[in-house]
């Protein structure tokens, strides 16, 4: 074999994938999970969408409960007898004890104010957690973008055998005596 023949036998070097952090970040901004696909971290994609799915569920749940409680409060405070959606929500007490519209002669004003206060507390509770769920979606979106960026940035990190971390005991001088400590040294071998 001649020198020209051996060059044909050598297999071409396979180029290693080095993700670009800016590209991974921009892809993650455009569509959540695309930064993870670009970084070839396919196993992270179900976690990205499970987070969004869970947060979307909490938004829907808290929104429906908020609407239900708001409707019940509005029905309780109006003077129309036909609007009584609050009756199915108030347990442990008879409407004759708290409802001035249906039972004007037998209701107790302190029980009425207690029911009003509890309905308003429920409205505030579900509104708060609905709003926090929206903030959670924005935070999860930012976390997925940050994950794509950090993953692409650390893909080029040197993890060769030339790096060592060494912990050694040391003596520390403190006022009134001597103490013990640790030195941490990063050693790079050329």
MODELLER restraints for C-alpha pairs under 7 A, 6 or more apart:
rsr = mdl.restraints
at = mdl.atoms
rsr.add(forms.Gaussian(group=physical.xy_distance, feature=features.Distance(at['CA:18:A'], at['CA:155:A']), mean=6.63, stdev=0.5))
rsr.add(forms.Gaussian(group=physical.xy_distance, feature=features.Distance(at['CA:18:A'], at['CA:156:A']), mean=6.57, stdev=0.5))
rsr.add(forms.Gaussian(group=physical.xy_distance, feature=features.Distance(at['CA:19:A'], at['CA:39:A']), mean=6.06, stdev=0.5))
rsr.add(forms.Gaussian(group=physical.xy_distance, feature=features.Distance(at['CA:19:A'], at['CA:152:A']), mean=5.26, stdev=0.5))
rsr.add(forms.Gaussian(group=physical.xy_distance, feature=features.Distance(at['CA:19:A'], at['CA:155:A']), mean=6.90, stdev=0.5))
rsr.add(forms.Gaussian(group=physical.xy_distance, feature=features.Distance(at['CA:20:A'], at['CA:152:A']), mean=6.09, stdev=0.5))
rsr.add(forms.Gaussian(group=physical.xy_distance, feature=features.Distance(at['CA:21:A'], at['CA:149:A']), mean=5.09, stdev=0.5))
rsr.add(forms.Gaussian(group=physical.xy_distance, feature=features.Distance(at['CA:21:A'], at['CA:152:A']), mean=4.79, stdev=0.5))
rsr.add(forms.Gaussian(group=physical.xy_distance, feature=features.Distance(at['CA:21:A'], at['CA:153:A']), mean=5.37, stdev=0.5))
rsr.add(forms.Gaussian(group=physical.xy_distance, feature=features.Distance(at['CA:24:A'], at['CA:35:A']), mean=4.49, stdev=0.5))
rsr.add(forms.Gaussian(group=physical.xy_distance, feature=features.Distance(at['CA:24:A'], at['CA:38:A']), mean=6.21, stdev=0.5))
rsr.add(forms.Gaussian(group=physical.xy_distance, feature=features.Distance(at['CA:24:A'], at['CA:39:A']), mean=6.87, stdev=0.5))
rsr.add(forms.Gaussian(group=physical.xy_distance, feature=features.Distance(at['CA:24:A'], at['CA:148:A']), mean=5.74, stdev=0.5))
rsr.add(forms.Gaussian(group=physical.xy_distance, feature=features.Distance(at['CA:24:A'], at['CA:149:A']), mean=5.90, stdev=0.5))
rsr.add(forms.Gaussian(group=physical.xy_distance, feature=features.Distance(at['CA:24:A'], at['CA:152:A']), mean=6.58, stdev=0.5))
rsr.add(forms.Gaussian(group=physical.xy_distance, feature=features.Distance(at['CA:25:A'], at['CA:35:A']), mean=6.12, stdev=0.5))
rsr.add(forms.Gaussian(group=physical.xy_distance, feature=features.Distance(at['CA:25:A'], at['CA:145:A']), mean=5.80, stdev=0.5))
rsr.add(forms.Gaussian(group=physical.xy_distance, feature=features.Distance(at['CA:25:A'], at['CA:148:A']), mean=5.92, stdev=0.5))
rsr.add(forms.Gaussian(group=physical.xy_distance, feature=features.Distance(at['CA:25:A'], at['CA:149:A']), mean=5.14, stdev=0.5))
rsr.add(forms.Gaussian(group=physical.xy_distance, feature=features.Distance(at['CA:27:A'], at['CA:34:A']), mean=5.37, stdev=0.5))
rsr.add(forms.Gaussian(group=physical.xy_distance, feature=features.Distance(at['CA:27:A'], at['CA:35:A']), mean=5.04, stdev=0.5))
rsr.add(forms.Gaussian(group=physical.xy_distance, feature=features.Distance(at['CA:28:A'], at['CA:34:A']), mean=5.15, stdev=0.5))
rsr.add(forms.Gaussian(group=physical.xy_distance, feature=features.Distance(at['CA:28:A'], at['CA:35:A']), mean=4.29, stdev=0.5))
rsr.add(forms.Gaussian(group=physical.xy_distance, feature=features.Distance(at['CA:28:A'], at['CA:145:A']), mean=5.20, stdev=0.5))
rsr.add(forms.Gaussian(group=physical.xy_distance, feature=features.Distance(at['CA:28:A'], at['CA:148:A']), mean=6.65, stdev=0.5))
rsr.add(forms.Gaussian(group=physical.xy_distance, feature=features.Distance(at['CA:29:A'], at['CA:145:A']), mean=6.26, stdev=0.5))
rsr.add(forms.Gaussian(group=physical.xy_distance, feature=features.Distance(at['CA:32:A'], at['CA:144:A']), mean=6.81, stdev=0.5))
rsr.add(forms.Gaussian(group=physical.xy_distance, feature=features.Distance(at['CA:33:A'], at['CA:45:A']), mean=5.54, stdev=0.5))
rsr.add(forms.Gaussian(group=physical.xy_distance, feature=features.Distance(at['CA:33:A'], at['CA:48:A']), mean=6.31, stdev=0.5))
rsr.add(forms.Gaussian(group=physical.xy_distance, feature=features.Distance(at['CA:35:A'], at['CA:148:A']), mean=5.00, stdev=0.5))
rsr.add(forms.Gaussian(group=physical.xy_distance, feature=features.Distance(at['CA:36:A'], at['CA:42:A']), mean=6.34, stdev=0.5))
rsr.add(forms.Gaussian(group=physical.xy_distance, feature=features.Distance(at['CA:36:A'], at['CA:44:A']), mean=6.67, stdev=0.5))
rsr.add(forms.Gaussian(group=physical.xy_distance, feature=features.Distance(at['CA:36:A'], at['CA:45:A']), mean=6.72, stdev=0.5))
rsr.add(forms.Gaussian(group=physical.xy_distance, feature=features.Distance(at['CA:36:A'], at['CA:148:A']), mean=5.60, stdev=0.5))
rsr.add(forms.Gaussian(group=physical.xy_distance, feature=features.Distance(at['CA:39:A'], at['CA:152:A']), mean=6.14, stdev=0.5))
rsr.add(forms.Gaussian(group=physical.xy_distance, feature=features.Distance(at['CA:48:A'], at['CA:144:A']), mean=6.76, stdev=0.5))
rsr.add(forms.Gaussian(group=physical.xy_distance, feature=features.Distance(at['CA:52:A'], at['CA:137:A']), mean=6.49, stdev=0.5))
rsr.add(forms.Gaussian(group=physical.xy_distance, feature=features.Distance(at['CA:55:A'], at['CA:133:A']), mean=6.00, stdev=0.5))
rsr.add(forms.Gaussian(group=physical.xy_distance, feature=features.Distance(at['CA:55:A'], at['CA:136:A']), mean=6.82, stdev=0.5))
rsr.add(forms.Gaussian(group=physical.xy_distance, feature=features.Distance(at['CA:55:A'], at['CA:137:A']), mean=6.12, stdev=0.5))
rsr.add(forms.Gaussian(group=physical.xy_distance, feature=features.Distance(at['CA:58:A'], at['CA:133:A']), mean=6.32, stdev=0.5))
rsr.add(forms.Gaussian(group=physical.xy_distance, feature=features.Distance(at['CA:59:A'], at['CA:130:A']), mean=5.24, stdev=0.5))
rsr.add(forms.Gaussian(group=physical.xy_distance, feature=features.Distance(at['CA:59:A'], at['CA:133:A']), mean=5.55, stdev=0.5))
rsr.add(forms.Gaussian(group=physical.xy_distance, feature=features.Distance(at['CA:59:A'], at['CA:134:A']), mean=6.77, stdev=0.5))
rsr.add(forms.Gaussian(group=physical.xy_distance, feature=features.Distance(at['CA:62:A'], at['CA:126:A']), mean=5.29, stdev=0.5))
rsr.add(forms.Gaussian(group=physical.xy_distance, feature=features.Distance(at['CA:62:A'], at['CA:129:A']), mean=6.47, stdev=0.5))
rsr.add(forms.Gaussian(group=physical.xy_distance, feature=features.Distance(at['CA:62:A'], at['CA:130:A']), mean=5.03, stdev=0.5))
rsr.add(forms.Gaussian(group=physical.xy_distance, feature=features.Distance(at['CA:63:A'], at['CA:130:A']), mean=5.96, stdev=0.5))
rsr.add(forms.Gaussian(group=physical.xy_distance, feature=features.Distance(at['CA:65:A'], at['CA:126:A']), mean=6.38, stdev=0.5))
rsr.add(forms.Gaussian(group=physical.xy_distance, feature=features.Distance(at['CA:66:A'], at['CA:123:A']), mean=5.51, stdev=0.5))
rsr.add(forms.Gaussian(group=physical.xy_distance, feature=features.Distance(at['CA:66:A'], at['CA:126:A']), mean=5.00, stdev=0.5))
rsr.add(forms.Gaussian(group=physical.xy_distance, feature=features.Distance(at['CA:66:A'], at['CA:127:A']), mean=5.86, stdev=0.5))
rsr.add(forms.Gaussian(group=physical.xy_distance, feature=features.Distance(at['CA:69:A'], at['CA:119:A']), mean=6.47, stdev=0.5))
rsr.add(forms.Gaussian(group=physical.xy_distance, feature=features.Distance(at['CA:69:A'], at['CA:122:A']), mean=6.44, stdev=0.5))
rsr.add(forms.Gaussian(group=physical.xy_distance, feature=features.Distance(at['CA:69:A'], at['CA:123:A']), mean=5.43, stdev=0.5))
rsr.add(forms.Gaussian(group=physical.xy_distance, feature=features.Distance(at['CA:70:A'], at['CA:123:A']), mean=5.82, stdev=0.5))
rsr.add(forms.Gaussian(group=physical.xy_distance, feature=features.Distance(at['CA:72:A'], at['CA:85:A']), mean=5.33, stdev=0.5))
rsr.add(forms.Gaussian(group=physical.xy_distance, feature=features.Distance(at['CA:72:A'], at['CA:86:A']), mean=4.45, stdev=0.5))
rsr.add(forms.Gaussian(group=physical.xy_distance, feature=features.Distance(at['CA:73:A'], at['CA:116:A']), mean=6.98, stdev=0.5))
rsr.add(forms.Gaussian(group=physical.xy_distance, feature=features.Distance(at['CA:73:A'], at['CA:119:A']), mean=5.79, stdev=0.5))
rsr.add(forms.Gaussian(group=physical.xy_distance, feature=features.Distance(at['CA:73:A'], at['CA:120:A']), mean=6.89, stdev=0.5))
rsr.add(forms.Gaussian(group=physical.xy_distance, feature=features.Distance(at['CA:75:A'], at['CA:83:A']), mean=5.27, stdev=0.5))
rsr.add(forms.Gaussian(group=physical.xy_distance, feature=features.Distance(at['CA:75:A'], at['CA:84:A']), mean=5.87, stdev=0.5))
rsr.add(forms.Gaussian(group=physical.xy_distance, feature=features.Distance(at['CA:75:A'], at['CA:85:A']), mean=6.51, stdev=0.5))
rsr.add(forms.Gaussian(group=physical.xy_distance, feature=features.Distance(at['CA:75:A'], at['CA:86:A']), mean=6.79, stdev=0.5))
rsr.add(forms.Gaussian(group=physical.xy_distance, feature=features.Distance(at['CA:76:A'], at['CA:84:A']), mean=6.88, stdev=0.5))
rsr.add(forms.Gaussian(group=physical.xy_distance, feature=features.Distance(at['CA:76:A'], at['CA:86:A']), mean=6.42, stdev=0.5))
rsr.add(forms.Gaussian(group=physical.xy_distance, feature=features.Distance(at['CA:79:A'], at['CA:101:A']), mean=6.07, stdev=0.5))
rsr.add(forms.Gaussian(group=physical.xy_distance, feature=features.Distance(at['CA:81:A'], at['CA:101:A']), mean=6.10, stdev=0.5))
rsr.add(forms.Gaussian(group=physical.xy_distance, feature=features.Distance(at['CA:81:A'], at['CA:102:A']), mean=6.10, stdev=0.5))
rsr.add(forms.Gaussian(group=physical.xy_distance, feature=features.Distance(at['CA:96:A'], at['CA:103:A']), mean=5.36, stdev=0.5))
rsr.add(forms.Gaussian(group=physical.xy_distance, feature=features.Distance(at['CA:96:A'], at['CA:106:A']), mean=5.87, stdev=0.5))
rsr.add(forms.Gaussian(group=physical.xy_distance, feature=features.Distance(at['CA:96:A'], at['CA:107:A']), mean=5.40, stdev=0.5))
rsr.add(forms.Gaussian(group=physical.xy_distance, feature=features.Distance(at['CA:97:A'], at['CA:106:A']), mean=6.40, stdev=0.5))
rsr.add(forms.Gaussian(group=physical.xy_distance, feature=features.Distance(at['CA:97:A'], at['CA:107:A']), mean=4.34, stdev=0.5))
rsr.add(forms.Gaussian(group=physical.xy_distance, feature=features.Distance(at['CA:97:A'], at['CA:108:A']), mean=5.44, stdev=0.5))
rsr.add(forms.Gaussian(group=physical.xy_distance, feature=features.Distance(at['CA:97:A'], at['CA:111:A']), mean=6.68, stdev=0.5))
rsr.add(forms.Gaussian(group=physical.xy_distance, feature=features.Distance(at['CA:98:A'], at['CA:107:A']), mean=4.91, stdev=0.5))
rsr.add(forms.Gaussian(group=physical.xy_distance, feature=features.Distance(at['CA:98:A'], at['CA:108:A']), mean=5.64, stdev=0.5))
rsr.add(forms.Gaussian(group=physical.xy_distance, feature=features.Distance(at['CA:98:A'], at['CA:109:A']), mean=6.95, stdev=0.5))
rsr.add(forms.Gaussian(group=physical.xy_distance, feature=features.Distance(at['CA:98:A'], at['CA:111:A']), mean=5.18, stdev=0.5))
rsr.add(forms.Gaussian(group=physical.xy_distance, feature=features.Distance(at['CA:98:A'], at['CA:112:A']), mean=4.39, stdev=0.5))
rsr.add(forms.Gaussian(group=physical.xy_distance, feature=features.Distance(at['CA:99:A'], at['CA:107:A']), mean=5.79, stdev=0.5))
rsr.add(forms.Gaussian(group=physical.xy_distance, feature=features.Distance(at['CA:99:A'], at['CA:112:A']), mean=6.45, stdev=0.5))
rsr.add(forms.Gaussian(group=physical.xy_distance, feature=features.Distance(at['CA:100:A'], at['CA:107:A']), mean=5.70, stdev=0.5))
rsr.add(forms.Gaussian(group=physical.xy_distance, feature=features.Distance(at['CA:162:A'], at['CA:188:A']), mean=5.51, stdev=0.5))
rsr.add(forms.Gaussian(group=physical.xy_distance, feature=features.Distance(at['CA:162:A'], at['CA:189:A']), mean=4.85, stdev=0.5))
rsr.add(forms.Gaussian(group=physical.xy_distance, feature=features.Distance(at['CA:162:A'], at['CA:190:A']), mean=6.84, stdev=0.5))
rsr.add(forms.Gaussian(group=physical.xy_distance, feature=features.Distance(at['CA:163:A'], at['CA:187:A']), mean=5.89, stdev=0.5))
rsr.add(forms.Gaussian(group=physical.xy_distance, feature=features.Distance(at['CA:163:A'], at['CA:188:A']), mean=4.79, stdev=0.5))
rsr.add(forms.Gaussian(group=physical.xy_distance, feature=features.Distance(at['CA:163:A'], at['CA:189:A']), mean=6.57, stdev=0.5))
rsr.add(forms.Gaussian(group=physical.xy_distance, feature=features.Distance(at['CA:164:A'], at['CA:186:A']), mean=5.86, stdev=0.5))
rsr.add(forms.Gaussian(group=physical.xy_distance, feature=features.Distance(at['CA:164:A'], at['CA:187:A']), mean=5.04, stdev=0.5))
rsr.add(forms.Gaussian(group=physical.xy_distance, feature=features.Distance(at['CA:164:A'], at['CA:188:A']), mean=6.42, stdev=0.5))
rsr.add(forms.Gaussian(group=physical.xy_distance, feature=features.Distance(at['CA:165:A'], at['CA:185:A']), mean=5.74, stdev=0.5))
rsr.add(forms.Gaussian(group=physical.xy_distance, feature=features.Distance(at['CA:165:A'], at['CA:186:A']), mean=4.70, stdev=0.5))
rsr.add(forms.Gaussian(group=physical.xy_distance, feature=features.Distance(at['CA:165:A'], at['CA:187:A']), mean=6.13, stdev=0.5))
rsr.add(forms.Gaussian(group=physical.xy_distance, feature=features.Distance(at['CA:166:A'], at['CA:184:A']), mean=5.77, stdev=0.5))
rsr.add(forms.Gaussian(group=physical.xy_distance, feature=features.Distance(at['CA:166:A'], at['CA:185:A']), mean=5.08, stdev=0.5))
rsr.add(forms.Gaussian(group=physical.xy_distance, feature=features.Distance(at['CA:166:A'], at['CA:186:A']), mean=6.41, stdev=0.5))
rsr.add(forms.Gaussian(group=physical.xy_distance, feature=features.Distance(at['CA:167:A'], at['CA:182:A']), mean=6.46, stdev=0.5))
rsr.add(forms.Gaussian(group=physical.xy_distance, feature=features.Distance(at['CA:167:A'], at['CA:183:A']), mean=5.63, stdev=0.5))
rsr.add(forms.Gaussian(group=physical.xy_distance, feature=features.Distance(at['CA:167:A'], at['CA:184:A']), mean=4.80, stdev=0.5))
rsr.add(forms.Gaussian(group=physical.xy_distance, feature=features.Distance(at['CA:167:A'], at['CA:185:A']), mean=6.52, stdev=0.5))
rsr.add(forms.Gaussian(group=physical.xy_distance, feature=features.Distance(at['CA:168:A'], at['CA:182:A']), mean=5.67, stdev=0.5))
rsr.add(forms.Gaussian(group=physical.xy_distance, feature=features.Distance(at['CA:168:A'], at['CA:183:A']), mean=5.19, stdev=0.5))
rsr.add(forms.Gaussian(group=physical.xy_distance, feature=features.Distance(at['CA:168:A'], at['CA:184:A']), mean=6.72, stdev=0.5))
rsr.add(forms.Gaussian(group=physical.xy_distance, feature=features.Distance(at['CA:169:A'], at['CA:181:A']), mean=5.91, stdev=0.5))
rsr.add(forms.Gaussian(group=physical.xy_distance, feature=features.Distance(at['CA:169:A'], at['CA:182:A']), mean=4.66, stdev=0.5))
rsr.add(forms.Gaussian(group=physical.xy_distance, feature=features.Distance(at['CA:169:A'], at['CA:183:A']), mean=6.16, stdev=0.5))
rsr.add(forms.Gaussian(group=physical.xy_distance, feature=features.Distance(at['CA:170:A'], at['CA:180:A']), mean=6.08, stdev=0.5))
rsr.add(forms.Gaussian(group=physical.xy_distance, feature=features.Distance(at['CA:170:A'], at['CA:181:A']), mean=5.03, stdev=0.5))
rsr.add(forms.Gaussian(group=physical.xy_distance, feature=features.Distance(at['CA:170:A'], at['CA:182:A']), mean=5.38, stdev=0.5))
rsr.add(forms.Gaussian(group=physical.xy_distance, feature=features.Distance(at['CA:170:A'], at['CA:183:A']), mean=6.23, stdev=0.5))
rsr.add(forms.Gaussian(group=physical.xy_distance, feature=features.Distance(at['CA:171:A'], at['CA:178:A']), mean=6.86, stdev=0.5))
rsr.add(forms.Gaussian(group=physical.xy_distance, feature=features.Distance(at['CA:171:A'], at['CA:179:A']), mean=6.01, stdev=0.5))
rsr.add(forms.Gaussian(group=physical.xy_distance, feature=features.Distance(at['CA:171:A'], at['CA:180:A']), mean=5.06, stdev=0.5))
rsr.add(forms.Gaussian(group=physical.xy_distance, feature=features.Distance(at['CA:171:A'], at['CA:181:A']), mean=5.97, stdev=0.5))
rsr.add(forms.Gaussian(group=physical.xy_distance, feature=features.Distance(at['CA:172:A'], at['CA:178:A']), mean=5.77, stdev=0.5))
rsr.add(forms.Gaussian(group=physical.xy_distance, feature=features.Distance(at['CA:172:A'], at['CA:179:A']), mean=4.93, stdev=0.5))
rsr.add(forms.Gaussian(group=physical.xy_distance, feature=features.Distance(at['CA:172:A'], at['CA:180:A']), mean=5.69, stdev=0.5))
rsr.add(forms.Gaussian(group=physical.xy_distance, feature=features.Distance(at['CA:172:A'], at['CA:181:A']), mean=6.19, stdev=0.5))
rsr.add(forms.Gaussian(group=physical.xy_distance, feature=features.Distance(at['CA:173:A'], at['CA:179:A']), mean=6.10, stdev=0.5))
